[in-house]
Amino acid sequence: MDKRKSIDAHLVGRNKDTGSTASQIYYLTHQILKLSSHLESHSEDYSSRRGLRKLLGKRKRLLIYLSNDNTALYAKVVKTLGIRGLKGR
């Protein structure tokens, strides 16, 4: 629980809401990284591959929402997590 609070404080700034868009993007990114490393060694695990595609889609939808809602926070989240931004945004 302390990890979530520190992440939210870092990304959002003292906001303890773990359901915020920035927090959700952070946790999805770490799940995506874990699944990607799993799929490197288990390339024929199709159910995990499907789960990875679902997580990527969910993160993309959240990034679109965040870019429309709060552009400054969107830029900060993308820079902090080291992920590519959305095309044309």
VEXDREN-869208 format. One record per residue (C-alpha): residue number from 1; residue in three letters; chain; x, y, z. Coordinates in Angstrom, 3 decimals. Layout:
! residues N
[guse NUM "ALA" "A" [X Y Z]]
...
! end
This chain:
! residues 89
[guse 1 "MET" "A" [0.000 0.000 0.000]]
[guse 2 "ASP" "A" [2.899 2.382 0.696]]
[guse 3 "LYS" "A" [4.169 1.806 -2.839]]
[guse 4 "ARG" "A" [0.869 2.996 -4.319]]
[guse 5 "LYS" "A" [0.842 6.138 -2.196]]
[guse 6 "SER" "A" [4.385 7.046 -3.169]]
[guse 7 "ILE" "A" [3.647 6.481 -6.853]]
[guse 8 "ASP" "A" [0.558 8.659 -6.709]]
[guse 9 "ALA" "A" [2.437 11.362 -4.828]]
[guse 10 "HIS" "A" [5.168 11.251 -7.447]]
[guse 11 "LEU" "A" [2.903 11.276 -10.503]]
[guse 12 "VAL" "A" [-0.086 13.299 -9.405]]
[guse 13 "GLY" "A" [1.294 15.280 -6.502]]
[guse 14 "ARG" "A" [0.050 14.294 -3.042]]
[guse 15 "ASN" "A" [-3.152 12.811 -4.429]]
[guse 16 "LYS" "A" [-3.890 9.567 -2.581]]
[guse 17 "ASP" "A" [-6.456 8.389 -5.098]]
[guse 18 "THR" "A" [-5.215 5.074 -6.474]]
[guse 19 "GLY" "A" [-8.065 5.057 -8.970]]
[guse 20 "SER" "A" [-6.813 8.143 -10.742]]
[guse 21 "THR" "A" [-6.027 7.862 -14.421]]
[guse 22 "ALA" "A" [-2.296 8.399 -13.901]]
[guse 23 "SER" "A" [-2.147 5.632 -11.282]]
[guse 24 "GLN" "A" [-4.025 3.212 -13.493]]
[guse 25 "ILE" "A" [-1.656 3.926 -16.386]]
[guse 26 "TYR" "A" [1.310 3.327 -14.087]]
[guse 27 "TYR" "A" [0.039 -0.055 -12.874]]
[guse 28 "LEU" "A" [-0.967 -1.156 -16.377]]
[guse 29 "THR" "A" [2.502 -0.259 -17.633]]
[guse 30 "HIS" "A" [4.133 -2.460 -15.024]]
[guse 31 "GLN" "A" [1.776 -5.350 -15.782]]
[guse 32 "ILE" "A" [2.582 -4.934 -19.477]]
[guse 33 "LEU" "A" [6.312 -5.067 -18.750]]
[guse 34 "LYS" "A" [5.910 -8.233 -16.688]]
[guse 35 "LEU" "A" [3.833 -9.929 -19.385]]
[guse 36 "SER" "A" [6.275 -8.878 -22.094]]
[guse 37 "SER" "A" [9.187 -10.447 -20.250]]
[guse 38 "HIS" "A" [7.112 -13.606 -19.719]]
[guse 39 "LEU" "A" [6.325 -13.822 -23.419]]
[guse 40 "GLU" "A" [10.006 -13.528 -24.361]]
[guse 41 "SER" "A" [10.662 -16.920 -22.789]]
[guse 42 "HIS" "A" [7.211 -18.455 -23.499]]
[guse 43 "SER" "A" [6.520 -17.342 -27.048]]
[guse 44 "GLU" "A" [3.640 -19.756 -27.644]]
[guse 45 "ASP" "A" [1.568 -18.710 -24.641]]
[guse 46 "TYR" "A" [-1.391 -17.390 -26.599]]
[guse 47 "SER" "A" [-3.648 -16.675 -23.644]]
[guse 48 "SER" "A" [-1.012 -14.399 -22.104]]
[guse 49 "ARG" "A" [-0.554 -12.733 -25.472]]
[guse 50 "ARG" "A" [-4.295 -12.023 -25.581]]
[guse 51 "GLY" "A" [-4.138 -10.589 -22.078]]
[guse 52 "LEU" "A" [-1.242 -8.367 -23.127]]
[guse 53 "ARG" "A" [-3.241 -7.005 -26.068]]
[guse 54 "LYS" "A" [-6.176 -6.266 -23.756]]
[guse 55 "LEU" "A" [-3.920 -4.397 -21.312]]
[guse 56 "LEU" "A" [-2.361 -2.395 -24.145]]
[guse 57 "GLY" "A" [-5.799 -1.385 -25.378]]
[guse 58 "LYS" "A" [-6.925 -0.351 -21.923]]
[guse 59 "ARG" "A" [-3.784 1.724 -21.375]]
[guse 60 "LYS" "A" [-4.251 3.382 -24.756]]
[guse 61 "ARG" "A" [-7.834 4.351 -23.898]]
[guse 62 "LEU" "A" [-6.694 5.790 -20.579]]
[guse 63 "LEU" "A" [-3.914 7.750 -22.295]]
[guse 64 "ILE" "A" [-6.415 9.188 -24.780]]
[guse 65 "TYR" "A" [-8.694 10.227 -21.933]]
[guse 66 "LEU" "A" [-5.833 11.791 -20.001]]
[guse 67 "SER" "A" [-4.518 13.689 -23.023]]
[guse 68 "ASN" "A" [-7.968 15.183 -23.622]]
[guse 69 "ASP" "A" [-8.581 15.948 -19.942]]
[guse 70 "ASN" "A" [-5.197 17.148 -18.628]]
[guse 71 "THR" "A" [-2.455 17.662 -21.210]]
[guse 72 "ALA" "A" [0.224 18.654 -18.698]]
[guse 73 "LEU" "A" [-0.298 15.541 -16.585]]
[guse 74 "TYR" "A" [-0.361 13.411 -19.754]]
[guse 75 "ALA" "A" [3.055 14.744 -20.784]]
[guse 76 "LYS" "A" [4.426 14.161 -17.274]]
[guse 77 "VAL" "A" [3.135 10.564 -17.141]]
[guse 78 "VAL" "A" [4.516 9.698 -20.584]]
[guse 79 "LYS" "A" [7.907 11.186 -19.703]]
[guse 80 "THR" "A" [8.077 9.571 -16.243]]
[guse 81 "LEU" "A" [7.133 6.097 -17.446]]
[guse 82 "GLY" "A" [9.255 6.289 -20.592]]
[guse 83 "ILE" "A" [6.458 5.189 -22.905]]
[guse 84 "ARG" "A" [5.681 6.488 -26.358]]
[guse 85 "GLY" "A" [2.982 9.094 -26.607]]
[guse 86 "LEU" "A" [-0.040 8.805 -28.797]]
[guse 87 "LYS" "A" [0.287 9.654 -32.461]]
[guse 88 "GLY" "A" [-0.717 13.219 -33.234]]
[guse 89 "ARG" "A" [-1.136 14.265 -29.588]]
! end
